[in-house]
Amino acid sequence: MMLLGLLAGYFTLFSAGIGCVLVLVKPSTRLNVVELACLSWLLGVGIVSLLLWLGGIVFSGLALQSLVTLTCLVLGFIGWMVKKRRAIHFSLPRPDGSLEWILASLLVIELVAIFFVSLKHTLGWDGLLNWEIKARYAFFNSGVLPRSYYSSYGRAFSHPEYPLAIPFTELWLYLWMGAAHQFWIKTIFPAFYISGALLVTLFISRLTGKRWAGLTASLLMPFVPFVTASPGGVIVGYADIFLSMAYVVALGYLLCSFEFDSPFALLAYGSVLTLIPWIKSEGMILWSVLAVIGLVAGFVRHRLRPYSIAILPGLVLIVSWRLYLRALHVVPASDFVRPSLQLLSSNLVRVPSIGRIALAELTDFGLWSIFWLLTIVAIVYLVTSRTLSRLVVTLSILSPVVLYLLAYVFSAWPSYTAHITSSLPRLLLQVVPVGWLAIGLALACSKAEPGKSAFD
C-alpha cells in the first residue's frame, strides 16, 4: 500500500505539471515527450508545494490533501483538453547515427546508475535537518507546519526561514504513503538531477543544431567529483542540485526565447524562474540575475513588456513569503548581518582573503577536476562570439559567483574564512550545470539554423 501511495503522489505531481506545460504550448506544436516529462516534474513540484503552503493557511488534514489532489487532477484534465483542442502532438526524436546512439545509451545508463546509487545513501545534514525535518513536522501536524516552528529559537539550526519547495514535496509523498518513510522520499533528489541533465541536452542541441554536443556535456557532468561524491552532491539530498538545475533550465528557456522568438520558451522561462526562490534562500540571488538579464534583453529586443510579465510571479512569491515569515515572527537568519555602507567600508579588508580562498577552491582538482578550466575556455569562446545568447550564458556564470563572494563581506561568523570554506563549494555547485551548458555551446562551435523550431 505504501508503494501505491508513493505512485499516487507522483501521479498527482506530474498531472499538475503536465497540465501546466500543455496550457503554455501554442497550437499545432510537436512537443518532445522528454521535455514534457522533465518540465512537468519541475513545475509539478512547484505547484504542489505552493498549494500545500497556501492551502495550509486555511485547511489541514484530509481536507488539505483533497484540495491539492483535486487541483492537480483538474490541471491535468485541462491540459489534456487543451492538447486535443490545439492539436498538440508528442514526438520523441531518435538519435541520428552511431555516435549519437552510443552517447544516448551511455547517458541513460549513467542516469539510471545515479538514481540507484542515490537510494543507497542516507540523507546528509541539509537533507535531514533543513528539509526532511520540516516535512516530518508538517506530516505529524495534519500537513501544516506548526506556527511555533518558525519562531522557535531551539529549531533555528534548521533554518525556518528557508522556503518550502523540497520539504513540502516530501510532505506530499508522506501524505500519500501514510507514513514518514525516509527511504522513498530520497527518490525526488535524483529526479531533479535527471530532469535537469536531460533538459541541458535538449537546450544545447537546439541552440547549436548538434545533438552530440548536448549528449556529451550531460554525459560528462557527473565526472565533476563534487556533483556526485561530496556533501551537497546529488546523492545526499541537499537543495543545491535542485537549485542548480532549475537555474540552468530557466536560463535555457530564456536563451530559446531569444534565438527562436518562442512564446512557449518565454512562458517556460517565467514559470521555472518563479520556482528558483522557492527552493532555497540563495535562489534570491539566482532569480535576480536571470530577472535582470531578462529585462535587459527584453529592452534591447524592444520586448520589455512580456519579459517584465515573466518575472512578475517570482517577485510576488518572494514578497509574499517574506511577509508570511514576518507575520509569524520567524527566527532571523544568523549567518549574515544586514548590509550597510558603514559595514561594507569596515569589512573591505576581507576582499583579498576572499579572493585567495575562492581561487584555491576553483583550482581544487580533487573537488572539481578540470571543470573550471574548461568553463573558462568556454567563456572566452562565448565572449568572442559576440552574440546575445552567448553573452547571457557568460553573465549567468560570472554574476552569481561574484555576488556569492561579495556576500562574505557581510558574514556574521566569528571566522569569515571558515564560513567561506564550509559553504562556498555548494554555492559554486549551483552554477555547474550552466558551466556545462557553456561548454556544450563552445564544443559545438556552431549556431542553430535560422528559424529552427525550439521543439525539434
C-alpha positions in Angstrom: 0.0 0.0 0.0 2.9 2.4 0.8 4.3 1.9 -2.7 0.9 2.5 -4.3 0.6 5.7 -2.2 4.0 6.8 -3.5 3.0 6.2 -7.1 -0.3 8.1 -6.5 1.7 11.1 -5.1 4.0 11.1 -8.1 1.0 10.8 -10.4 -0.6 13.9 -9.0 2.6 15.8 -9.1 3.0 15.0 -12.8 -0.6 15.6 -13.5 -0.3 19.2 -12.3 2.9 19.7 -14.1 1.7 18.2 -17.4 -1.4 20.3 -17.3 0.6 23.5 -16.8 3.0 22.7 -19.6 0.3 21.9 -22.1 -1.5 25.1 -21.3 1.7 27.0 -22.2 2.1 25.3 -25.6 0.8 27.1 -28.7 -1.5 25.2 -31.2 -0.2 22.7 -33.8 3.1 22.1 -31.9 5.2 19.0 -31.8 6.2 18.7 -28.1 9.2 16.5 -27.2 8.0 13.9 -24.6 11.3 14.0 -22.8 10.9 17.8 -22.4 7.3 17.4 -21.3 8.2 14.9 -18.6 11.2 16.9 -17.3 9.5 20.2 -17.3 6.3 18.7 -15.8 8.2 17.3 -12.9 9.8 20.7 -12.1 6.6 22.6 -12.4 4.6 19.9 -10.6 6.9 20.2 -7.6 6.4 24.0 -7.6 2.6 23.8 -7.9 2.0 21.1 -5.3 4.4 22.7 -2.7 2.8 26.1 -3.2 -0.7 24.7 -2.9 0.2 22.9 0.3 1.7 26.1 1.8 -1.2 28.4 0.7 -3.9 25.8 1.4 -2.4 25.0 4.8 -3.2 28.6 5.9 -6.9 27.6 5.9 -7.1 23.8 5.7 -5.4 20.8 7.3 -5.5 17.1 7.3 -7.7 15.3 4.7 -9.3 18.5 3.6 -5.9 19.9 2.6 -4.8 16.7 0.8 -8.2 16.5 -1.0 -8.0 20.1 -2.1 -4.5 19.8 -3.5 -5.3 16.4 -5.2 -8.4 17.8 -6.9 -6.5 20.8 -8.1 -3.7 18.6 -9.6 -6.3 16.4 -11.3 -8.2 19.4 -12.7 -5.0 20.9 -14.1 -4.1 17.5 -15.7 -7.6 17.3 -17.3 -7.5 20.9 -18.5 -4.1 20.2 -20.1 -5.4 17.1 -21.9 -8.4 19.1 -23.2 -6.1 21.9 -24.4 -3.9 19.3 -26.1 -6.8 18.0 -28.1 -8.2 21.4 -28.9 -4.9 22.8 -30.0 -3.8 19.7 -31.9 -0.6 19.4 -29.9 1.4 16.3 -31.0 4.0 14.4 -28.9 7.3 13.4 -30.5 10.4 11.6 -29.5 13.3 12.4 -31.8 15.6 9.4 -32.3 19.4 9.7 -32.2 20.9 10.1 -35.7 24.0 8.0 -36.4 26.1 5.6 -34.4 27.8 8.3 -32.3 24.5 9.8 -31.1 23.2 6.3 -30.3 26.3 5.4 -28.3 26.2 8.7 -26.4 22.5 8.5 -25.7 22.8 4.9 -24.4 25.7 5.8 -22.1 23.7 8.8 -20.8 20.7 6.6 -20.0 22.9 4.1 -18.2 24.6 6.9 -16.3 21.3 8.4 -15.1 19.9 5.0 -14.0 23.1 4.4 -12.1 22.9 7.8 -10.4 19.3 7.1 -9.4 20.1 3.7 -7.7 23.3 5.0 -6.1 21.2 7.8 -4.6 18.9 5.3 -3.0 21.8 3.5 -1.3 23.0 6.7 0.5 21.4 8.3 3.6 20.4 11.9 3.6 23.1 14.4 4.6 22.9 17.2 7.1 20.8 19.6 5.0 18.7 16.7 3.7 17.8 15.7 7.2 17.9 18.9 9.3 16.8 21.6 6.8 14.3 19.7 4.6 13.1 16.4 6.0 12.6 17.8 9.5 10.1 20.3 8.1 8.3 17.6 6.2 8.0 15.5 9.3 6.8 18.4 11.5 4.1 19.1 8.9 3.2 15.4 8.4 2.6 14.9 12.2 0.7 18.2 12.3 -2.0 17.3 9.8 0.0 18.5 6.8 0.7 22.0 8.1 4.0 23.3 9.7 3.2 24.4 13.3 3.3 28.2 13.6 5.5 27.8 16.7 8.2 26.2 14.5 9.0 29.5 12.8 9.6 31.4 16.0 11.4 28.7 18.0 15.0 29.5 18.7 15.5 25.9 19.6 14.9 25.0 16.0 16.8 27.8 14.4 19.5 25.3 13.3 17.0 24.0 10.7 16.6 27.4 9.0 12.9 28.0 9.4 13.2 30.9 7.0 14.1 28.6 4.1 11.3 28.2 1.5 9.3 25.0 1.2 9.6 23.5 -2.3 11.6 20.5 -1.1 10.1 19.8 2.3 6.6 20.1 1.0 7.3 17.8 -1.9 8.5 15.3 0.6 5.4 16.0 2.7 3.2 15.3 -0.3 4.6 11.9 -0.7 4.4 11.2 3.0 0.7 12.2 3.0 0.0 9.7 0.2 2.1 6.9 1.7 0.5 7.4 5.1 3.9 7.3 6.8 7.1 9.4 7.0 9.2 6.9 5.2 12.6 8.5 4.6 13.8 5.9 2.1 11.2 6.6 -0.6 11.4 10.4 -0.4 15.0 10.1 -1.5 13.7 9.4 -5.0 13.0 13.1 -5.6 16.6 14.2 -5.5 17.9 12.1 -8.4 14.7 13.0 -10.3 15.8 16.7 -10.0 19.2 15.9 -11.4 17.9 13.6 -14.2 15.3 16.2 -15.4 17.9 19.0 -15.5 20.5 16.9 -17.2 18.1 15.9 -20.0 16.9 19.5 -20.5 20.6 20.7 -20.7 21.0 18.1 -23.5 17.9 19.5 -25.3 19.0 23.1 -24.9 22.5 22.6 -26.3 21.0 20.5 -29.2 18.5 23.3 -30.1 20.9 26.2 -29.7 23.7 24.6 -31.8 21.9 22.2 -34.1 24.2 19.4 -32.9 22.7 16.8 -30.6 26.0 15.1 -29.9 27.3 18.2 -28.2 24.3 18.2 -25.8 24.7 14.5 -25.1 28.4 14.9 -24.4 28.0 17.8 -22.0 25.3 16.0 -19.9 27.3 12.7 -20.0 30.4 14.4 -18.6 28.5 16.3 -15.8 28.8 13.6 -13.1 32.6 13.4 -13.7 32.9 16.6 -11.6 33.7 14.9 -8.3 31.7 17.4 -6.2 28.5 16.7 -8.2 28.3 13.0 -7.2 30.8 12.3 -4.5 30.8 15.2 -2.0 28.5 16.8 0.6 26.0 18.8 -1.4 26.0 16.5 -4.4 23.1 14.6 -6.0 23.2 11.6 -3.7 22.8 13.2 -0.2 19.5 15.1 -0.5 20.8 18.7 -0.5 18.9 21.5 -2.3 21.9 22.7 -4.4 21.4 20.2 -7.2 17.7 21.1 -7.5 18.5 24.8 -7.4 21.3 24.4 -10.0 19.0 22.5 -12.3 16.2 25.0 -12.0 18.6 27.8 -12.7 20.0 26.2 -15.9 16.5 25.3 -17.1 15.2 28.8 -16.7 18.3 30.1 -18.4 17.9 27.6 -21.3 14.4 28.7 -22.0 15.5 32.3 -21.8 18.1 31.6 -24.5 15.5 29.8 -26.6 13.2 32.8 -26.3 16.0 34.9 -27.8 17.0 32.5 -30.6 13.6 31.3 -31.8 11.3 34.1 -30.6 9.3 31.3 -29.0 6.3 32.3 -26.8 6.4 28.9 -25.1 10.1 29.3 -24.2 9.3 32.7 -22.7 6.4 31.3 -20.6 8.5 28.4 -19.5 11.3 30.8 -18.5 8.9 32.7 -16.3 7.4 29.5 -14.8 10.8 28.0 -13.8 12.2 31.3 -12.8 9.3 31.6 -10.2 10.4 28.2 -8.8 14.0 29.3 -8.1 13.5 31.5 -5.0 11.0 28.9 -3.7 13.8 26.3 -3.4 16.4 27.9 -1.1 17.3 31.4 0.1 20.3 31.6 -2.3 17.7 31.3 -5.0 17.0 35.0 -4.5 20.4 35.8 -6.0 20.0 33.4 -8.9 16.5 34.7 -9.5 17.7 38.3 -9.5 20.5 37.5 -12.0 18.1 35.9 -14.5 15.4 38.5 -13.9 17.8 41.4 -14.6 19.2 39.7 -17.7 15.7 39.0 -19.0 14.7 42.6 -18.5 17.8 44.0 -20.2 17.4 41.6 -23.1 13.8 42.5 -23.4 14.7 46.1 -23.5 17.4 45.5 -26.2 14.9 43.5 -28.3 12.1 46.0 -27.8 10.0 43.4 -25.9 10.3 44.7 -22.4 6.6 44.1 -21.5 6.5 40.3 -22.0 9.8 39.8 -20.1 8.5 42.0 -17.3 5.4 39.9 -17.0 7.5 36.8 -17.0 9.4 37.8 -13.8 6.3 39.2 -12.0 5.1 35.8 -10.5 8.5 35.3 -8.9 8.5 38.8 -7.5 5.0 38.2 -6.0 6.2 34.9 -4.4 9.3 36.5 -2.9 7.3 39.3 -1.3 4.5 37.0 -0.1 7.0 34.6 1.5 8.8 37.5 3.3 5.5 38.9 4.6 4.4 35.5 5.8 7.6 35.0 7.7 7.4 38.4 9.2 3.8 37.7 10.3 4.9 34.5 12.1 7.9 36.3 13.7 10.4 33.9 12.2 13.8 33.5 13.9 16.1 35.7 11.9 19.0 34.0 10.0 22.3 34.4 11.7 24.9 33.6 9.0 24.9 37.1 7.6 24.4 40.6 9.1 22.2 43.3 7.5 24.3 45.0 4.8 25.1 48.7 5.2 27.6 51.1 3.7 29.4 51.5 7.1 29.8 47.7 7.4 30.9 47.4 3.8 33.6 50.1 4.4 34.9 48.4 7.5 34.9 44.9 6.0 36.5 45.6 2.7 39.8 44.3 4.1 38.2 40.8 3.8 38.2 41.0 0.0 41.8 39.9 -0.7 41.3 36.9 1.6 38.0 36.0 0.0 39.7 36.1 -3.4 42.6 33.9 -2.3 40.2 31.3 -0.8 38.0 31.4 -3.9 41.0 30.8 -6.2 42.2 27.9 -4.1 38.7 26.4 -4.2 38.3 26.8 -8.0 41.7 25.1 -8.5 41.0 22.2 -6.2 41.1 19.3 -8.7 40.0 16.8 -6.1 36.6 18.5 -6.0 36.2 19.9 -9.5 38.7 18.1 -11.7 39.3 20.3 -14.8 35.7 21.6 -14.9 36.5 25.2 -14.1 39.4 25.3 -16.6 37.0 24.0 -19.3 34.4 26.6 -18.2 37.0 29.5 -18.5 37.9 28.3 -22.0 34.2 28.1 -23.0 33.6 31.6 -21.6 36.4 33.0 -23.6 35.0 31.5 -26.8 31.4 32.6 -26.0 32.5 36.2 -25.3 34.4 36.4 -28.6 31.3 35.1 -30.5 29.6 38.5 -29.7 26.0 37.1 -29.8 23.4 38.0 -27.2 22.6 34.5 -26.1 26.3 33.5 -25.6 27.0 36.7 -23.6 23.9 35.9 -21.5 25.4 32.5 -20.6 28.7 34.1 -19.6 26.9 36.6 -17.4 24.8 33.8 -15.8 28.0 32.1 -14.7 30.1 35.0 -13.6 27.4 37.1 -11.9 26.3 34.6 -9.2 29.9 33.7 -8.4 30.8 37.3 -7.9 27.7 38.1 -5.8 28.3 35.0 -3.7 31.8 36.0 -2.9 30.8 39.6 -2.1 28.2 38.3 0.3 31.0 37.0 2.6 31.9 40.6 3.3 28.8 40.6 5.5 29.4 37.2 7.1 28.4 37.1 10.8 30.6 34.1 11.6 33.4 34.6 14.1 35.7 33.4 11.4 34.5 34.5 7.9 37.2 32.4 6.3 35.7 29.3 7.9 32.3 30.4 6.6 33.7 30.6 3.1 35.4 27.2 3.1 32.4 25.5 4.6 29.8 26.9 2.2 31.4 28.2 -1.0 31.7 24.7 -2.7 28.0 24.2 -2.5 27.3 27.7 -3.8 29.6 27.1 -6.8 27.8 23.8 -7.4 24.7 25.9 -8.2 26.3 27.2 -11.4 27.9 24.0 -12.6 25.1 22.9 -15.0 25.3 26.4 -16.6 29.1 25.8 -16.9 28.3 22.6 -18.8 25.8 24.5 -21.0 28.6 26.9 -21.9 31.0 24.1 -22.6 28.4 22.3 -24.8 27.8 25.5 -26.8 31.5 26.1 -27.2 32.1 22.5 -28.1 29.7 22.6 -31.0 31.2 25.8 -32.4 28.0 26.4 -34.3 24.8 28.5 -34.1 21.4 27.0 -34.6 19.9 27.1 -38.0 17.8 30.3 -38.6 14.1 29.5 -38.0 14.8 26.2 -36.4 11.9 25.1 -34.2 12.5 25.2 -30.4 10.8 21.8 -30.2 12.9 19.8 -32.6 
